[in-house]
């Protein structure tokens, strides 16, 4: 696989889905499950398939992403030839950053032309899954497909932009719809924003799209050419969490407390992330922790139940934190009550505060806020 495919990760394409967490960072750098970022899952799946060159397409608010990626050594991508390659959001023809996926692809055409691999794996940084990319590329090659779209059967979707599809018994897609109305009862074959395409074919498609004045990759290229192109669907049956809204982020975060889900997601193949040398968490006399994920460097004096605490979180004496996600360096004072709360990084909750939301609408505290 190492010489047959190159990866491309779009880090900002899905930012509109969860503005609460992506206003100061890219979608791909949103923290998840205590110690990871969303991009870790895309990078790990690519690396586990032997792909050693990954282009990272950024647009704005990417300082947090760059800090996380560093040299790429955690994913074995600190290489002289290949490795992680940061791609500019600007094309050669304009000073403005790209507005959509097609413009982003146009801007990285030079990168694609310089590569020698046969295939390109296009990957958005908005999903959590352990996906066998090697098997997807093999399916694409054996099907003689022009495009292979990875999809999963889902009950519902919450997103400003999504694609559903239907395929025949061979996997060839015969119907592809963008943002269709749904009855909320039928199963949906939802495209999960992972695609495989021949590198040379993709370059030609981009050039033709530019000459034709197209503006949408999904509508003008995929949907328009379902009958004329060989577009196939690869059905993914494993665990998938699509981070399409703040309630969905909360829902899938809470699912990480289920051991069966964790075993499926982090089991057979490793999910890599940036390693930090932090002190072990400290539990003061009287602390009580139940069914929670506690990262390094936390100090807990109160009660924590059914919650996820990122690195360096402090929970004061007499405080009760339930069903909540507290990101890095959150400080919870004494005698605080919290239920269904999400705090971004460096939040301070003063003594005797009561914060509560619900699963459908968790209470969110923005980065750096003091309550």
C-alpha positions as CSV (number, residue, x, y, z in Angstrom):
1,X,0.0,0.0,0.0
2,X,2.8,2.4,0.8
3,X,3.5,3.2,-2.9
4,X,0.0,2.9,-4.2
5,X,-2.0,5.6,-2.4
6,X,-1.6,9.1,-1.0
7,X,-3.8,10.6,1.6
8,X,-5.5,14.0,1.6
9,X,-7.3,15.2,4.8
10,X,-9.6,18.3,4.6
11,X,-9.5,19.9,8.1
12,X,-12.0,22.7,7.7
13,X,-14.7,21.5,5.2
14,X,-17.2,20.5,8.0
15,X,-16.6,23.5,10.3
16,X,-20.2,24.7,10.0
17,X,-21.5,21.6,11.6
18,X,-20.3,22.5,15.1
19,X,-19.4,26.2,15.3
20,X,-19.3,26.0,19.1
21,X,-16.0,24.0,19.0
22,X,-14.7,25.0,15.6
23,X,-14.8,28.8,15.9
24,X,-11.2,28.9,17.2
25,X,-9.9,25.7,15.7
26,X,-10.4,23.4,12.7
27,X,-12.9,20.7,12.8
28,X,-10.2,18.1,12.6
29,X,-8.5,19.4,15.7
30,X,-11.6,19.2,18.0
31,X,-10.6,17.2,21.1
32,X,-12.3,13.8,21.6
33,X,-12.4,10.9,24.1
34,X,-10.0,12.4,26.7
35,X,-6.7,12.5,24.8
36,X,-7.4,12.5,21.0
37,X,-8.2,14.9,18.3
38,X,-10.6,14.0,15.4
39,X,-7.7,14.1,12.9
40,X,-6.0,11.3,14.9
41,X,-8.5,8.7,13.5
42,X,-8.1,9.8,9.9
43,X,-4.3,9.8,10.2
44,X,-4.1,6.5,12.0
45,X,-6.3,4.8,9.5
46,X,-4.2,6.0,6.7
47,X,-0.9,5.1,8.4
48,X,-2.2,1.6,9.4
49,X,-2.9,1.0,5.7
50,X,0.8,1.8,4.9
51,X,0.2,5.2,3.5
52,X,3.2,7.4,4.4
53,X,2.4,10.6,2.6
54,X,-0.6,12.7,3.8
55,X,-1.5,16.2,2.5
56,X,-3.3,18.3,5.1
57,X,-5.6,20.9,3.6
58,X,-6.2,23.8,6.0
59,X,-8.2,27.0,5.6
60,X,-8.2,29.0,8.9
61,X,-7.9,28.6,12.6
62,X,-5.2,25.9,12.2
63,X,-2.7,26.9,14.8
64,X,-4.1,24.3,17.3
65,X,-3.9,21.7,14.5
66,X,-0.2,22.5,13.8
67,X,0.6,22.3,17.5
68,X,-1.0,18.9,17.6
69,X,0.6,17.5,14.5
70,X,4.1,18.7,15.2
71,X,6.6,16.8,13.0
72,X,4.2,13.9,12.7
73,X,6.4,11.5,14.6
74,X,3.5,10.1,16.6
75,X,2.0,8.7,13.4
76,X,5.4,7.7,12.0
77,X,5.1,10.5,9.5
78,X,8.3,12.4,10.3
79,X,9.9,11.6,7.0
80,X,12.3,13.3,4.5
81,X,10.3,11.8,1.6
82,X,6.5,12.2,2.2
83,X,5.2,12.3,5.7
84,X,2.8,15.1,6.7
85,X,2.6,17.9,4.1
86,X,0.7,21.1,4.9
87,X,-1.1,22.4,1.9
88,X,-2.0,26.1,1.4
89,X,-5.6,27.2,1.3
90,X,-4.7,29.5,-1.5
91,X,-4.5,28.6,-5.2
92,X,-2.1,30.1,-7.7
93,X,-4.8,32.2,-9.3
94,X,-6.4,34.0,-6.2
95,X,-5.4,35.5,-2.9
96,X,-8.6,34.3,-1.3
97,X,-8.8,30.9,0.5
98,X,-11.0,28.2,-1.0
99,X,-14.8,28.3,-0.4
100,X,-15.6,24.6,-1.1
101,X,-14.2,21.2,-1.7
102,X,-13.8,21.7,-5.5
103,X,-11.8,24.9,-5.0
104,X,-9.7,23.2,-2.4
105,X,-8.9,20.4,-4.8
106,X,-8.1,22.9,-7.5
107,X,-5.6,24.6,-5.1
108,X,-3.7,21.3,-4.4
109,X,-3.5,20.1,-8.0
110,X,0.2,20.8,-8.0
111,X,0.7,18.6,-5.0
112,X,-1.3,15.8,-6.7
113,X,0.7,16.2,-10.0
114,X,4.0,15.8,-8.1
115,X,3.0,12.6,-6.5
116,X,3.7,9.2,-8.0
117,X,1.0,7.0,-6.2
118,X,-1.8,5.4,-8.2
119,X,-4.7,6.4,-5.9
120,X,-5.8,9.3,-3.7
121,X,-7.7,8.8,-0.4
122,X,-9.8,11.9,0.2
123,X,-10.7,12.1,3.9
124,X,-12.6,14.7,6.0
125,X,-11.6,15.2,9.5
126,X,-15.1,15.0,11.0
127,X,-15.6,11.3,11.7
128,X,-14.5,8.8,14.4
129,X,-14.0,5.2,13.1
130,X,-11.4,2.5,12.8
131,X,-11.6,2.0,9.0
132,X,-9.5,-0.5,7.0
133,X,-8.4,1.9,4.2
134,X,-6.3,-0.9,2.6
135,X,-9.5,-2.9,2.1
136,X,-11.3,0.1,0.6
137,X,-8.5,0.7,-1.9
138,X,-8.5,-3.0,-2.8
139,X,-12.3,-2.9,-3.3
140,X,-11.8,0.2,-5.5
141,X,-9.2,-1.5,-7.6
142,X,-11.0,-4.8,-8.1
143,X,-14.2,-2.9,-9.0
144,X,-12.4,-0.9,-11.7
145,X,-14.2,2.1,-10.1
146,X,-13.7,5.8,-11.0
147,X,-14.8,6.8,-7.5
148,X,-15.4,4.7,-4.4
149,X,-17.4,6.3,-1.6
150,X,-17.4,4.8,1.9
151,X,-20.9,4.8,3.4
152,X,-22.7,3.5,6.4
153,X,-26.3,2.6,7.1
154,X,-27.6,5.1,9.6
155,X,-30.9,5.9,11.3
156,X,-30.7,9.6,10.9
157,X,-28.4,12.5,10.1
158,X,-27.9,16.1,11.4
159,X,-25.8,18.1,9.1
160,X,-26.0,21.2,6.9
161,X,-24.7,19.1,4.0
162,X,-24.9,15.4,3.5
163,X,-25.0,12.8,0.7
164,X,-27.1,9.6,0.7
165,X,-26.8,6.8,-1.9
166,X,-28.2,3.5,-3.0
167,X,-26.1,0.8,-4.7
168,X,-26.8,-2.5,-6.6
169,X,-25.6,-5.9,-5.5
170,X,-22.1,-5.3,-7.0
171,X,-21.7,-2.0,-5.1
172,X,-22.2,0.3,-8.0
173,X,-24.1,3.4,-7.0
174,X,-27.3,4.0,-9.0
175,X,-28.7,6.9,-7.0
176,X,-26.9,9.7,-5.2
177,X,-28.8,12.5,-3.5
178,X,-27.6,15.6,-1.7
179,X,-29.5,16.8,1.4
180,X,-32.7,14.8,0.6
181,X,-35.7,15.1,2.7
182,X,-36.1,12.1,5.0
183,X,-39.1,10.7,6.9
184,X,-37.0,10.0,10.0
185,X,-38.0,6.3,9.9
186,X,-36.2,4.8,7.0
187,X,-32.5,3.7,7.1
188,X,-30.1,6.0,5.2
189,X,-27.0,4.9,3.3
190,X,-24.9,7.9,4.4
191,X,-21.6,8.8,2.8
192,X,-19.2,9.3,5.6
193,X,-16.7,11.6,3.8
194,X,-14.1,9.1,2.8
195,X,-13.4,8.5,-0.9
196,X,-10.9,6.7,-3.1
197,X,-10.1,7.8,-6.6
198,X,-7.3,7.3,-9.2
199,X,-4.8,10.2,-8.9
200,X,-4.6,10.9,-12.6
201,X,-8.3,10.6,-13.0
202,X,-8.9,13.1,-10.2
203,X,-6.5,15.6,-11.8
204,X,-8.4,15.3,-15.1
205,X,-11.7,15.7,-13.3
206,X,-10.6,18.8,-11.5
207,X,-9.3,20.4,-14.7
208,X,-12.5,19.6,-16.6
209,X,-14.5,21.0,-13.7
210,X,-12.6,24.3,-13.7
211,X,-13.1,24.7,-17.5
212,X,-16.8,23.9,-17.1
213,X,-17.2,26.5,-14.4
214,X,-18.4,23.9,-11.8
215,X,-18.7,24.9,-8.2
216,X,-19.8,21.8,-6.3
217,X,-17.9,18.5,-6.2
218,X,-20.9,16.6,-4.9
219,X,-23.5,18.1,-7.2
220,X,-21.6,18.8,-10.4
221,X,-19.2,15.8,-10.5
222,X,-20.7,13.0,-8.4
223,X,-24.4,13.4,-8.7
224,X,-24.3,14.6,-12.3
225,X,-22.3,11.6,-13.4
226,X,-23.8,8.6,-11.5
227,X,-24.8,6.9,-14.8
228,X,-21.8,7.8,-16.9
229,X,-19.1,7.1,-14.4
230,X,-18.3,4.0,-12.4
231,X,-19.1,5.2,-8.9
232,X,-19.1,2.5,-6.3
233,X,-20.0,2.4,-2.6
234,X,-18.0,0.6,0.0
235,X,-20.3,-0.3,3.0
236,X,-18.7,0.2,6.4
237,X,-20.2,-1.9,9.1
238,X,-18.0,-0.9,12.1
239,X,-18.5,1.8,14.7
240,X,-18.8,5.3,13.3
241,X,-19.4,8.6,15.0
242,X,-20.1,11.5,12.7
243,X,-19.5,14.8,14.6
244,X,-22.3,16.8,12.9
245,X,-23.5,19.0,15.8
246,X,-22.9,19.7,19.5
247,X,-25.5,17.2,20.7
248,X,-24.0,14.6,18.4
249,X,-20.5,15.4,19.8
250,X,-22.0,14.9,23.3
251,X,-23.8,11.7,22.4
252,X,-20.7,10.1,20.9
253,X,-18.5,11.3,23.7
254,X,-20.8,9.5,26.2
255,X,-20.6,6.3,24.1
256,X,-16.9,6.3,24.8
257,X,-17.8,5.2,28.3
258,X,-19.1,1.9,26.9
259,X,-16.2,-0.6,27.1
260,X,-17.6,-2.5,24.0
261,X,-17.4,0.7,21.9
262,X,-13.9,1.5,23.2
263,X,-12.7,-2.1,22.4
264,X,-14.1,-1.9,18.9
265,X,-12.7,1.6,18.2
266,X,-9.3,1.2,19.9
267,X,-8.8,-2.6,19.7
268,X,-7.2,-4.4,16.8
269,X,-5.4,-1.4,15.2
270,X,-3.8,1.4,17.0
271,X,-5.2,4.9,17.0
272,X,-2.2,7.2,17.5
273,X,-2.1,10.7,19.0
274,X,0.3,13.3,20.4
275,X,2.0,12.0,23.5
276,X,2.4,14.4,26.5
277,X,4.5,13.7,29.5
278,X,2.0,14.5,32.3
279,X,1.9,13.4,35.9
280,X,-0.6,10.7,36.9
281,X,-4.0,11.9,38.1
282,X,-4.4,12.5,41.8
283,X,-7.4,11.5,43.8
284,X,-7.7,13.3,47.1
285,X,-9.3,11.7,50.2
286,X,-13.1,11.8,49.7
287,X,-13.0,11.7,45.9
288,X,-15.4,9.3,44.2
289,X,-15.1,8.4,40.5
290,X,-17.5,6.1,38.7
291,X,-17.7,5.0,35.0
292,X,-15.5,7.8,33.7
293,X,-12.5,8.4,31.6
294,X,-9.8,10.4,33.5
295,X,-6.8,11.6,31.6
296,X,-3.3,12.4,33.0
297,X,-2.7,15.3,35.3
298,X,-6.1,15.6,36.8
299,X,-6.7,16.5,40.5
300,X,-10.1,15.2,41.9
301,X,-11.5,16.1,45.3
302,X,-15.2,15.7,44.5
303,X,-17.4,13.2,42.7
304,X,-17.2,12.4,39.0
305,X,-19.7,10.1,37.4
306,X,-20.3,9.1,33.7
307,X,-17.9,11.8,32.5
308,X,-14.8,12.4,30.4
309,X,-12.0,14.6,31.9
310,X,-9.2,15.7,29.6
311,X,-5.7,16.4,30.8
312,X,-5.1,18.7,33.8
313,X,-8.8,19.1,34.9
314,X,-9.4,19.9,38.6
315,X,-12.6,19.1,40.4
316,X,-12.9,20.8,43.8
317,X,-14.1,19.5,47.2
318,X,-17.8,18.8,47.4
319,X,-18.4,19.2,43.7
320,X,-20.4,16.7,41.6
321,X,-19.7,16.3,37.9
322,X,-22.1,14.0,36.1
323,X,-22.6,13.2,32.4
324,X,-20.2,15.8,31.3
325,X,-17.1,16.4,29.1
326,X,-14.5,18.7,30.6
327,X,-11.7,19.6,28.2
328,X,-8.0,20.3,29.1
329,X,-7.2,22.5,32.1
330,X,-10.8,23.1,33.1
331,X,-11.0,24.1,36.8
332,X,-14.1,23.3,38.8
333,X,-14.4,25.0,42.1
334,X,-15.9,23.7,45.4
335,X,-19.5,22.7,45.9
336,X,-20.3,22.9,42.1
337,X,-23.1,20.9,40.6
338,X,-22.7,20.0,36.9
339,X,-24.9,17.7,34.7
340,X,-24.7,17.4,30.9
341,X,-22.1,20.1,30.5
342,X,-19.3,20.5,27.9
343,X,-16.5,22.9,28.8
344,X,-13.9,23.9,26.2
345,X,-10.2,24.3,27.3
346,X,-9.1,26.6,30.1
347,X,-12.6,27.2,31.6
348,X,-13.0,28.1,35.2
349,X,-16.2,27.3,37.1
350,X,-16.3,29.2,40.4
351,X,-17.5,27.8,43.7
352,X,-21.2,27.0,44.3
353,X,-22.2,27.2,40.6
354,X,-25.0,24.9,39.3
355,X,-24.8,24.2,35.6
356,X,-27.1,21.7,33.8
357,X,-28.2,20.8,30.3
358,X,-29.6,17.7,28.8
359,X,-28.5,15.1,26.2
360,X,-30.4,16.8,23.4
361,X,-29.0,20.3,24.4
362,X,-25.9,20.1,26.6
363,X,-24.8,23.2,28.4
364,X,-21.7,24.5,26.6
365,X,-19.0,26.8,28.1
366,X,-16.7,28.4,25.5
367,X,-12.9,28.3,25.7
368,X,-11.3,30.4,28.4
369,X,-14.6,31.5,30.0
370,X,-14.9,32.2,33.8
371,X,-18.3,31.5,35.3
